[in-house]
Amino acid sequence: MPSTSTILVVEDDDIVRMLIVDVLEELAFRVLEAADAGRALEHVQNPDQNIHLMMTDVGLPDMDGKQLANKVRELHPALPILFASGYAENIDVPAGMHVIGKPFSIDQLRDKVRSILGTE
Protein backbone atom coordinates (compact mmCIF):
# COMPACT_ATOMS: atom_id res chain seq x y z
CA MET A 1 0.00 0.00 0.00
CA PRO A 2 1.61 3.31 -1.06
CA SER A 3 2.05 5.93 1.62
CA THR A 4 2.69 9.64 1.58
CA SER A 5 3.94 9.62 5.15
CA THR A 6 7.32 11.24 5.79
CA ILE A 7 9.82 9.57 8.10
CA LEU A 8 12.89 11.28 9.48
CA VAL A 9 15.71 8.76 10.01
CA VAL A 10 18.43 9.84 12.44
CA GLU A 11 21.41 7.47 12.44
CA ASP A 12 25.10 8.31 12.71
CA ASP A 13 26.31 5.11 11.03
CA ASP A 14 26.22 5.90 7.31
CA ILE A 15 25.73 2.29 6.18
CA VAL A 16 22.93 1.58 8.66
CA ARG A 17 21.21 4.87 7.77
CA MET A 18 21.48 4.11 4.05
CA LEU A 19 19.96 0.66 4.51
CA ILE A 20 17.06 1.96 6.61
CA VAL A 21 16.39 4.76 4.12
CA ASP A 22 16.46 2.31 1.19
CA VAL A 23 14.00 -0.03 2.89
CA LEU A 24 11.60 2.76 3.83
CA GLU A 25 11.73 4.25 0.34
CA GLU A 26 10.98 0.82 -1.15
CA LEU A 27 7.93 0.75 1.11
CA ALA A 28 6.86 4.04 -0.55
CA PHE A 29 7.57 6.35 2.37
CA ARG A 30 9.11 9.77 1.84
CA VAL A 31 12.34 9.75 3.85
CA LEU A 32 14.46 12.54 5.29
CA GLU A 33 17.79 11.63 6.80
CA ALA A 34 20.18 13.05 9.35
CA ALA A 35 23.53 11.81 10.64
CA ASP A 36 23.22 13.72 13.90
CA ALA A 37 20.75 15.44 16.20
CA GLY A 38 21.63 18.91 14.95
CA ARG A 39 20.65 18.08 11.37
CA ALA A 40 17.56 16.25 12.61
CA LEU A 41 16.43 19.37 14.47
CA GLU A 42 16.92 21.42 11.29
CA HIS A 43 14.50 19.09 9.50
CA VAL A 44 12.00 19.22 12.36
CA GLN A 45 12.16 23.03 12.57
CA ASN A 46 11.63 23.44 8.82
CA PRO A 47 7.98 24.45 8.33
CA ASP A 48 8.03 22.96 4.81
CA GLN A 49 8.62 19.45 6.17
CA ASN A 50 5.57 17.51 7.27
CA ILE A 51 7.15 14.71 9.31
CA HIS A 52 4.90 11.87 10.46
CA LEU A 53 7.48 9.77 12.35
CA MET A 54 11.02 10.21 13.60
CA MET A 55 13.15 7.08 13.81
CA THR A 56 16.32 7.67 15.77
CA ASP A 57 19.28 5.73 17.00
CA VAL A 58 19.64 5.98 20.77
CA GLY A 59 23.42 6.48 20.67
CA LEU A 60 24.15 9.63 18.69
CA PRO A 61 27.43 11.55 18.88
CA ASP A 62 26.15 15.03 19.78
CA MET A 63 23.19 14.16 22.01
CA ASP A 64 21.48 10.88 22.69
CA GLY A 65 18.25 9.86 21.02
CA LYS A 66 16.16 10.49 24.13
CA GLN A 67 17.47 14.05 24.44
CA LEU A 68 16.70 14.58 20.76
CA ALA A 69 13.22 13.14 21.20
CA ASN A 70 12.55 15.52 24.10
CA LYS A 71 13.63 18.53 22.00
CA VAL A 72 11.53 17.36 19.06
CA ARG A 73 8.52 16.85 21.32
CA GLU A 74 8.82 20.49 22.49
CA LEU A 75 8.16 21.51 18.88
CA HIS A 76 5.80 18.69 17.87
CA PRO A 77 4.24 17.13 21.00
CA ALA A 78 2.28 14.46 19.11
CA LEU A 79 5.02 13.29 16.73
CA PRO A 80 5.58 9.54 17.10
CA ILE A 81 9.17 8.59 17.90
CA LEU A 82 10.75 5.20 17.13
CA PHE A 83 14.02 4.42 18.89
CA ALA A 84 16.36 1.90 17.31
CA SER A 85 18.72 0.31 19.80
CA GLY A 86 20.86 -2.73 20.35
CA TYR A 87 19.79 -2.47 23.97
CA ALA A 88 16.04 -2.17 23.42
CA GLU A 89 15.15 -4.10 26.55
CA ASN A 90 16.89 -1.44 28.67
CA ILE A 91 15.06 1.57 27.25
CA ASP A 92 12.22 3.16 29.19
CA VAL A 93 10.07 4.98 26.63
CA PRO A 94 7.41 7.61 27.34
CA ALA A 95 3.93 7.51 25.80
CA GLY A 96 3.88 7.93 22.03
CA MET A 97 7.39 6.58 21.71
CA HIS A 98 8.35 3.12 20.52
CA VAL A 99 11.43 0.88 20.35
CA ILE A 100 12.76 -1.55 17.79
CA GLY A 101 15.74 -3.69 18.71
CA LYS A 102 18.85 -3.79 16.54
CA PRO A 103 19.49 -5.77 14.53
CA PHE A 104 16.01 -5.88 13.00
CA SER A 105 14.76 -7.48 9.82
CA ILE A 106 13.16 -5.64 6.94
CA ASP A 107 9.83 -7.24 7.88
CA GLN A 108 10.16 -6.12 11.51
CA LEU A 109 10.93 -2.55 10.43
CA ARG A 110 8.04 -2.51 7.95
CA ASP A 111 5.57 -3.90 10.47
CA LYS A 112 6.69 -1.56 13.26
CA VAL A 113 6.52 1.56 11.11
CA ARG A 114 3.15 0.63 9.61
CA SER A 115 1.79 -0.13 13.09
CA ILE A 116 2.93 3.24 14.47
CA LEU A 117 1.57 5.16 11.47
CA GLY A 118 -1.63 3.13 11.29
CA THR A 119 -0.98 2.05 7.72
CA GLU A 120 -1.09 -1.71 8.29
N, C-alpha and C positions, 0 to 999 in steps of 0.2 A: 504494500500500500504506500503510494508516494506521500511525502510529508513536506510541508513548507516550514516546519519548525527549525529554528536556528539553535545550534549547540555551540557553546564556547568551550574548547578543550584547552586546559592549562596543564602542560607537562614539560618539564625541563629536559627530559631525555628525547633528543631529536628523533631517534628511530621509533621509540614507543609512541610519541606524538603523531608521527607520520602514519604509523599503522592504524591508530585509533581514528585519525581523520579519514584515511582511505576507507575504512569499514563504514563509518558513519555516512560518508558521501555515497557509497554504494547502496546504502539503505535509503537514499534520497533525502537526507537531511542537509540543510545548509550549515556549513561548519566554519567557525572562526577559530583561530588558534593563537596561543600565546605560550612562550617559553618560560615566562616568569609572571609573578603577580602584578608587577608594574604594568606590563603590556595588557594583561587581563583587565585591569582596572580601566585602562584607556578604552578598551572595547565596551566595557559596561557603562562608562560615562558618556559614550558617544550616543547622542539622541537618535542618530540614524540607524542604529543597530537595535533590532527587536529580538533579544535573546530569550529563548524559552527554557534553557537548561544550561547550567555551567557544570562541566565535569572537570574536576581538578585532582591532581596528584596531592597527596598529603605532604610529602617532603619536597618543598620548593626551596631554591637557594636564598631568595630575598625575604620571604615570610612564609610560614607554613600555610597549608591549605585551609586550616580552620580560621586562621587570622584573615586570610583572603575572603573566605566565605562570610565572616562577620562584617567586613568592610562592604562587600557586595550587598549584603542584606540591609545595610544602612541606606543604600540607594534604591534597592528593589526588594522590599521585604518578603514578597511572595515568590521570588525566583527559586525554583527547585535547584538543589545542589547535589551532585553526585561525587563522592570522594572515591578515588581509586587508591588502594593501598595494599601493600604486601602484608600488612598487619591489621587487616580489617576487623578481626575479632577484638582488637584492643581499642577501637575507636568508639567513643561515645558521641552520637550524633543527635543534634537538636531536631525538633519537628520540622518537616519539610526538607530534611536532608537525608541522603541515602549513601550507602557504601557498596562498592563492588571490590572483591578481593583480587589482587594481582597474584599470579597471572590469571587472566580470565579468557574464556573462549569467545569467538565471534558471536556464537549463539547466546552466550550469557550477556554479553554487552548489548546485543540487539534486544533481547527480552527485557533487560533492566531499563534501558532507555525508553522503550515503548511503554512499559508499565508506568514509569514516572510521568511520561507525557500523555498517557491515556490514549495511545495510538495502537493498542494491541489488536 
